[in-house]
């Protein structure tokens, strides 16, 4: 991964190759919908070693209230309450959540970006909702083209790209 901006505080978890392979397999499996999940790792290490696929409940939200949830799972993701509970509980344990991931589907050009919608969903009252970083996977019908990792920038008050992973 490339060096993060000076205003982004380390350490930054690095996704282990096996976890990255699991994330990419999940993105291909859920295509043409966005996938989402959580990557956990040892508390004392800057590693994200275990990817857990989560259900993207965006289609359920859209079906229940299309006015409030205008987008479906092809262009949005939403973790369910059970997955968010597991994330929260993990933060008190020895294998805390380190990264929340999701995919962007069939984006022309570079699909590895943290959109304004992604930024808003990751914040509560202008601050990060969880002490995690984010990974966005660029997936197409033929392949996963790569992923980018985003961390909180205290000075800019937003998530910024800190590194890239190749496709798979």
Residue pairs with C-beta under 8 A, 6 or more apart in sequence:
1 12
1 14
1 149
1 162
1 163
1 164
1 165
2 162
2 163
2 164
3 162
4 10
4 12
4 151
4 160
4 162
4 163
5 153
5 160
5 162
7 153
7 154
7 155
7 156
8 151
8 152
8 153
8 154
8 160
8 162
9 151
9 152
9 154
10 46
11 46
12 46
12 133
12 149
12 151
12 162
12 163
13 39
13 41
13 46
13 47
13 48
13 98
13 99
13 133
14 46
14 47
14 48
15 23
15 39
15 48
15 51
15 99
15 135
15 147
15 149
15 165
16 41
16 47
16 48
16 49
18 49
19 39
19 48
19 49
19 50
19 51
20 51
20 147
20 165
20 168
21 168
22 51
22 53
23 35
23 37
23 39
23 51
23 101
23 135
23 137
23 147
24 137
24 139
24 144
24 147
24 167
24 168
26 35
26 37
26 51
26 53
27 35
27 103
27 137
27 139
27 144
28 139
28 144
29 35
30 56
30 103
31 103
31 105
31 139
31 140
31 141
32 74
32 105
32 106
32 141
33 56
33 58
33 59
33 72
33 73
33 74
33 105
34 56
34 58
34 73
34 74
34 75
34 76
34 77
34 102
34 103
34 104
34 105
35 53
35 56
35 77
35 101
35 102
35 103
35 137
35 139
36 54
36 56
36 77
36 78
36 79
36 100
36 101
36 102
36 103
37 51
37 52
37 53
37 54
37 100
37 101
37 102
38 51
38 52
38 54
38 79
38 83
38 86
38 87
38 90
38 97
38 99
38 100
38 101
38 132
39 48
39 49
39 50
39 51
39 52
39 97
39 98
39 99
39 100
39 101
39 135
40 48
40 49
40 50
40 52
40 90
40 95
40 96
40 97
40 98
41 47
41 48
41 49
41 50
41 95
41 96
41 98
42 49
42 94
42 95
43 93
43 94
43 95
43 96
47 98
48 98
48 99
50 95
51 101
52 86
54 79
54 80
54 83
55 80
55 83
56 73
56 77
56 78
56 79
56 102
57 78
57 79
57 80
58 69
58 71
58 72
58 73
58 76
58 77
58 78
59 72
59 73
61 68
61 69
61 78
62 69
62 70
62 71
62 72
62 73
69 76
69 78
74 105
75 105
76 117
77 102
77 103
79 87
79 100
87 97
87 100
87 130
87 132
88 130
90 96
90 97
91 97
91 130
91 131
97 130
97 132
98 132
98 133
99 132
99 133
99 134
99 135
99 149
100 122
100 130
100 132
100 133
100 134
100 135
101 134
101 135
101 136
101 137
101 147
102 118
102 134
102 135
102 136
102 137
103 136
103 137
103 138
103 139
104 111
104 112
104 113
104 136
104 137
104 138
104 139
105 111
105 139
105 140
106 139
106 140
106 141
107 138
110 138
111 136
111 137
111 138
111 139
111 140
111 145
112 136
112 137
112 138
112 145
112 146
112 147
112 148
112 161
112 164
113 136
113 148
113 161
114 134
114 136
114 148
114 150
114 159
114 161
118 134
118 136
118 159
119 158
119 159
122 128
122 129
122 130
122 134
122 159
123 129
126 157
128 152
133 149
133 150
133 151
133 152
133 162
134 149
134 150
134 159
135 147
135 148
135 149
135 150
135 165
136 147
136 148
136 150
137 144
137 146
137 147
138 144
138 145
138 146
138 147
138 167
139 145
143 167
143 168
144 167
144 168
145 167
146 164
146 165
146 166
146 167
147 164
147 165
148 161
148 163
148 164
148 165
149 161
149 162
149 163
149 164
149 165
150 159
150 160
150 161
150 162
151 159
151 160
151 162
152 158
152 159
153 159
153 160
